[in-house]
Amino acid sequence: MPQKPLAQEHENQTYNMQDRFAYFAFRTVICCVQILSLERCDRICRILAKLFSTWLPIRRSLIRDNLKLIFPDWDPARANEVQEKMWHHLLLMGCEVAQAPRKVHRENWREHFTIPDRRCMLAIVLDQRPSVLVSGHFGNFELAGFLTGLFGLPSTTIARPLDNGFVHDYVTRFRSLGGQHFLPKEGSSPTVQKLLAEGGNLALLADQHAGAKGCWVDFMGQPASCHKGLALFTLSSGAPMIVVGNARQGRPLQFELTVLGVADPALAGDHLDSVQSLTRWYNQCLEQIIRLFPEQYWWVHRRWKGQPPPKRTSRAA
């Protein structure tokens, strides 16, 4: 049996050791978070948010560019305030995810979540037809999936695997506590089609860049490329699309899970005319709650990249 070259074997061992070290550091932080109270975690997150927004250049230029692009009328003080609050939200979100399995269960979930549109949500999810649940990188979307699992409503989510396999397995175990299942982005189309044909629930994050060949619509007033599959899942299978947002309400681990809109193919509507109209509709739904709580949106990722390709014009005969 041929042996691997020594240099290649050394590179693989180095790579594995880096992953193991990163995972050890990650689990150490998680253990420290689980030891502390949420109130103390909140105070620490505020201190770290101040450091991240003032002293440490962590995607600072990207965040400022995104805020300037979407809110050109904001003065620098307002943009810096939202940037600091966003870092506090992201750090606190990680603490909430780490502590949620111990603090939130079926008997006390009402102490942490308010769901004003619970009847509407359950009517769609419990229907015999399949459903498509859409959200974005807003609020604590991880705990929204965790909560539906507590209700005994399993869902399937399409997500890109994390680069560190050890961290990926740990995060997947948390996401699977309530019965969530995950599919990779690549090669999952047949599985998704089977899921929808059997009346399953599909959960997706809608605000991810889809490249030049995506469906281009305005999001927060600027052109953004969106994956066509989200709209196609609803239009091709007849599955109602429900857009939700899980916004933090002041204190840690206090949320309001809101239905932002429902697109049902069984009901008439201009937003169901095409892939582009449905894509534009769910982006508008997400935009409403992001403008209410801009500090709870992930301004750290490159949502607006490039420009839509020029439209082709037919040549004269």
C-alpha positions as CSV (number, residue, x, y, z in Angstrom):
1,M,0.0,0.0,0.0
2,P,1.6,3.3,-1.0
3,Q,2.5,5.6,1.8
4,K,1.7,9.4,1.9
5,P,4.6,11.7,1.5
6,L,6.1,12.9,4.8
7,A,5.5,16.6,3.9
8,Q,1.8,15.9,3.1
9,E,1.3,13.9,6.3
10,H,2.9,16.6,8.4
11,E,0.6,19.2,6.8
12,N,-2.5,17.1,7.6
13,Q,-1.3,16.7,11.2
14,T,-0.7,20.4,11.6
15,Y,-4.1,21.1,10.2
16,N,-5.8,18.7,12.6
17,M,-3.9,20.1,15.5
18,Q,-5.0,23.6,14.6
19,D,-8.6,22.4,14.5
20,R,-8.2,20.6,17.8
21,F,-6.7,23.7,19.5
22,A,-9.4,26.0,18.1
23,Y,-12.1,23.5,19.3
24,F,-10.4,23.3,22.8
25,A,-10.4,27.2,23.0
26,F,-14.0,27.2,21.8
27,R,-15.2,24.7,24.4
28,T,-13.3,26.5,27.1
29,V,-15.2,29.7,26.4
30,I,-18.5,27.8,26.3
31,C,-17.8,26.3,29.7
32,C,-17.0,29.7,31.2
33,V,-20.2,31.1,29.7
34,Q,-22.2,28.3,31.2
35,I,-20.7,28.8,34.6
36,L,-21.6,32.5,34.7
37,S,-25.1,34.0,35.1
38,L,-26.7,35.5,32.1
39,E,-26.7,38.9,33.8
40,R,-22.9,38.7,34.3
41,C,-22.5,37.5,30.7
42,D,-24.5,40.5,29.6
43,R,-22.1,42.9,31.4
44,I,-19.1,41.2,29.9
45,C,-20.6,41.3,26.4
46,R,-21.1,45.1,26.8
47,I,-17.4,45.6,27.7
48,L,-16.2,43.4,24.8
49,A,-18.6,45.2,22.4
50,K,-17.0,48.5,23.4
51,L,-13.6,47.0,22.7
52,F,-14.6,45.5,19.3
53,S,-16.2,48.7,18.1
54,T,-13.5,51.1,19.3
55,W,-10.1,49.4,19.7
56,L,-10.1,46.1,17.8
57,P,-10.4,46.4,14.0
58,I,-12.7,43.4,13.5
59,R,-14.4,44.1,10.2
60,R,-14.8,47.7,11.2
61,S,-14.6,49.1,7.7
62,L,-17.1,46.5,6.4
63,I,-19.6,47.3,9.1
64,R,-19.3,51.1,8.6
65,D,-19.6,50.6,4.8
66,N,-22.8,48.6,5.2
67,L,-24.3,51.1,7.6
68,K,-23.4,54.0,5.4
69,L,-24.8,52.3,2.4
70,I,-28.2,51.5,4.0
71,F,-28.5,54.5,6.3
72,P,-26.7,57.4,4.5
73,D,-28.4,60.0,6.6
74,W,-26.9,58.7,9.9
75,D,-24.2,60.8,11.5
76,P,-21.0,59.0,12.6
77,A,-22.1,58.9,16.3
78,R,-25.3,57.0,15.4
79,A,-23.4,54.5,13.2
80,N,-20.9,53.9,16.0
81,E,-23.7,53.4,18.5
82,V,-25.4,50.8,16.3
83,Q,-22.1,49.1,15.6
84,E,-21.4,48.7,19.3
85,K,-24.9,47.5,20.0
86,M,-24.6,45.0,17.2
87,W,-21.4,43.5,18.7
88,H,-23.2,43.3,22.1
89,H,-26.1,41.5,20.4
90,L,-23.8,39.0,18.6
91,L,-21.8,38.2,21.7
92,L,-24.9,37.9,23.9
93,M,-26.5,35.6,21.3
94,G,-23.6,33.2,21.7
95,C,-24.1,33.2,25.5
96,E,-27.8,32.6,25.1
97,V,-27.2,29.7,22.8
98,A,-24.8,28.2,25.3
99,Q,-27.2,28.5,28.2
100,A,-30.6,27.8,26.5
101,P,-30.5,24.0,26.8
102,R,-30.3,24.3,30.5
103,K,-32.6,27.3,31.0
104,V,-35.4,26.8,28.5
105,H,-37.6,23.8,28.3
106,R,-41.2,22.9,27.6
107,E,-42.5,23.9,31.0
108,N,-41.1,27.4,31.1
109,W,-40.6,28.6,27.5
110,R,-43.3,31.2,28.0
111,E,-41.0,33.0,30.5
112,H,-38.5,33.6,27.6
113,F,-40.6,33.8,24.4
114,T,-43.7,35.8,23.4
115,I,-45.4,34.5,20.2
116,P,-48.3,36.9,19.3
117,D,-49.0,35.0,16.1
118,R,-48.8,31.5,17.5
119,R,-52.1,30.3,16.1
120,C,-51.1,31.4,12.6
121,M,-47.7,29.8,12.8
122,L,-49.0,26.5,14.1
123,A,-51.8,26.4,11.6
124,I,-49.3,26.5,8.8
125,V,-46.6,24.2,10.3
126,L,-49.2,21.6,11.4
127,D,-51.0,21.6,8.0
128,Q,-50.7,18.5,5.9
129,R,-49.0,20.5,3.2
130,P,-45.3,21.2,3.4
131,S,-44.1,24.6,4.6
132,V,-41.1,26.9,4.0
133,L,-40.0,28.9,7.1
134,V,-37.8,31.9,6.1
135,S,-35.7,34.1,8.4
136,G,-32.5,36.0,8.2
137,H,-29.3,36.8,10.1
138,F,-31.4,38.9,12.5
139,G,-32.2,38.6,16.2
140,N,-31.4,35.2,17.7
141,F,-32.5,33.0,14.8
142,E,-30.7,30.0,16.4
143,L,-33.1,30.0,19.3
144,A,-36.1,30.3,17.0
145,G,-35.2,26.9,15.6
146,F,-34.5,25.6,19.1
147,L,-38.0,26.7,20.2
148,T,-39.8,25.0,17.3
149,G,-38.0,21.8,18.4
150,L,-39.4,22.2,21.9
151,F,-42.9,22.3,20.4
152,G,-42.2,18.9,18.8
153,L,-42.1,20.5,15.3
154,P,-39.1,19.1,13.5
155,S,-37.7,21.0,10.6
156,T,-34.9,20.6,8.0
157,T,-32.4,23.4,7.4
158,I,-30.0,23.8,4.5
159,A,-26.7,25.2,5.9
160,R,-23.0,25.3,4.9
161,P,-20.8,23.1,7.0
162,L,-18.4,24.9,9.3
163,D,-14.7,24.8,8.4
164,N,-13.8,23.3,11.8
165,G,-15.3,19.8,11.9
166,F,-15.2,19.6,15.7
167,V,-17.0,22.9,16.1
168,H,-19.5,21.9,13.4
169,D,-20.4,18.7,15.2
170,Y,-20.9,20.6,18.5
171,V,-23.1,23.3,16.9
172,T,-25.1,20.6,15.0
173,R,-25.7,18.7,18.3
174,F,-27.3,21.9,19.8
175,R,-29.4,22.5,16.7
176,S,-30.6,18.9,16.7
177,L,-31.8,18.9,20.3
178,G,-35.4,19.7,19.2
179,G,-35.4,17.5,16.2
180,Q,-33.8,19.8,13.6
181,H,-32.1,18.1,10.7
182,F,-29.4,19.7,8.5
183,L,-28.5,19.3,4.9
184,P,-25.5,20.7,3.1
185,K,-25.9,23.3,0.4
186,E,-24.3,21.1,-2.3
187,G,-26.2,18.1,-3.6
188,S,-29.3,18.4,-1.4
189,S,-31.9,19.1,-4.0
190,P,-33.3,15.6,-4.3
191,T,-33.6,15.3,-0.5
192,V,-35.4,18.7,-0.4
193,Q,-37.8,17.7,-3.1
194,K,-38.6,14.4,-1.2
195,L,-39.1,16.4,2.0
196,L,-41.6,18.8,0.5
197,A,-43.4,15.9,-1.3
198,E,-43.9,14.2,2.1
199,G,-45.2,17.4,3.8
200,G,-42.1,18.3,5.7
201,N,-41.0,21.7,7.1
202,L,-38.1,23.4,5.5
203,A,-36.3,26.3,7.3
204,L,-33.9,28.7,5.5
205,L,-31.9,31.9,6.0
206,A,-32.9,34.2,3.2
207,D,-30.2,36.9,3.3
208,Q,-27.2,35.1,1.8
209,H,-25.4,36.3,-1.3
210,A,-26.2,34.1,-4.3
211,G,-23.6,35.5,-6.8
212,A,-24.1,37.2,-10.1
213,K,-26.6,34.5,-11.4
214,G,-28.9,34.9,-8.4
215,C,-32.2,36.7,-8.3
216,W,-31.5,40.4,-7.9
217,V,-34.0,42.4,-5.9
218,D,-33.8,45.5,-3.6
219,F,-33.0,44.7,0.0
220,M,-32.9,47.6,2.4
221,G,-33.0,49.9,-0.6
222,Q,-29.9,48.4,-2.3
223,P,-29.7,45.6,-5.0
224,A,-28.8,42.2,-3.5
225,S,-28.5,38.8,-5.0
226,C,-30.8,36.1,-3.6
227,H,-31.0,32.3,-4.1
228,K,-33.8,31.4,-6.4
229,G,-34.5,28.1,-4.6
230,L,-36.4,29.7,-1.7
231,A,-39.1,31.0,-4.0
232,L,-39.0,27.9,-6.2
233,F,-39.6,25.7,-3.2
234,T,-42.9,27.5,-2.6
235,L,-44.0,28.0,-6.2
236,S,-43.2,24.5,-7.3
237,S,-44.6,22.5,-4.4
238,G,-47.5,24.7,-3.2
239,A,-45.9,25.0,0.3
240,P,-46.9,28.2,2.2
241,M,-43.9,30.4,2.9
242,I,-43.9,32.0,6.4
243,V,-41.4,34.7,7.2
244,V,-40.5,35.1,10.9
245,G,-38.2,37.2,13.1
246,N,-37.0,36.5,16.6
247,A,-36.1,39.9,18.2
248,R,-34.6,40.3,21.6
249,Q,-36.8,42.4,23.9
250,G,-34.3,44.2,26.2
251,R,-33.1,41.6,28.7
252,P,-31.1,38.5,27.8
253,L,-33.1,35.4,26.8
254,Q,-36.2,37.5,26.3
255,F,-37.6,37.3,22.8
256,E,-40.7,38.0,20.6
257,L,-41.1,35.5,17.8
258,T,-43.2,37.4,15.2
259,V,-44.7,36.3,11.9
260,L,-43.7,38.9,9.4
261,G,-45.7,37.6,6.5
262,V,-47.3,34.5,4.9
263,A,-47.3,33.7,1.2
264,D,-49.8,30.9,0.5
265,P,-50.0,29.6,-3.1
266,A,-53.6,28.6,-2.4
267,L,-54.5,32.3,-2.1
268,A,-54.2,34.8,-4.9
269,G,-51.5,37.5,-4.7
270,D,-49.2,39.5,-6.9
271,H,-46.2,38.4,-4.8
272,L,-46.8,34.9,-6.1
273,D,-46.6,35.7,-9.8
274,S,-43.0,34.8,-10.2
275,V,-39.7,33.9,-8.5
276,Q,-38.6,37.6,-8.5
277,S,-41.9,38.9,-7.1
278,L,-41.9,36.3,-4.3
279,T,-38.2,37.0,-3.6
280,R,-38.8,40.7,-3.4
281,W,-41.8,40.1,-1.0
282,Y,-39.9,38.1,1.6
283,N,-37.0,40.6,1.5
284,Q,-39.5,43.4,2.2
285,C,-40.8,41.4,5.2
286,L,-37.4,41.0,6.7
287,E,-36.6,44.7,6.0
288,Q,-39.4,45.9,8.2
289,I,-38.2,44.3,11.4
290,I,-34.5,45.1,10.6
291,R,-35.3,48.8,10.4
292,L,-37.1,48.5,13.8
293,F,-34.1,46.8,15.4
294,P,-31.0,47.6,13.2
295,E,-28.6,46.7,16.1
296,Q,-29.8,43.1,15.9
297,Y,-28.8,42.5,12.3
298,W,-25.5,41.0,11.2
299,W,-23.8,44.0,9.5
300,V,-20.6,42.0,9.7
301,H,-21.3,39.9,6.6
302,R,-21.1,41.0,3.0
303,R,-24.7,41.1,2.0
304,W,-24.4,43.6,-0.8
305,K,-21.7,42.5,-3.2
306,G,-21.4,43.5,-6.8
307,Q,-24.1,44.8,-9.1
308,P,-26.8,43.0,-11.1
309,P,-25.7,42.0,-14.6
310,P,-26.9,44.2,-17.4
311,K,-30.2,43.2,-18.9
312,R,-29.9,41.6,-22.3
313,T,-31.6,43.5,-25.2
314,S,-32.9,41.6,-28.2
315,R,-31.2,42.5,-31.5
316,A,-33.3,44.1,-34.1
317,A,-34.4,41.8,-36.9
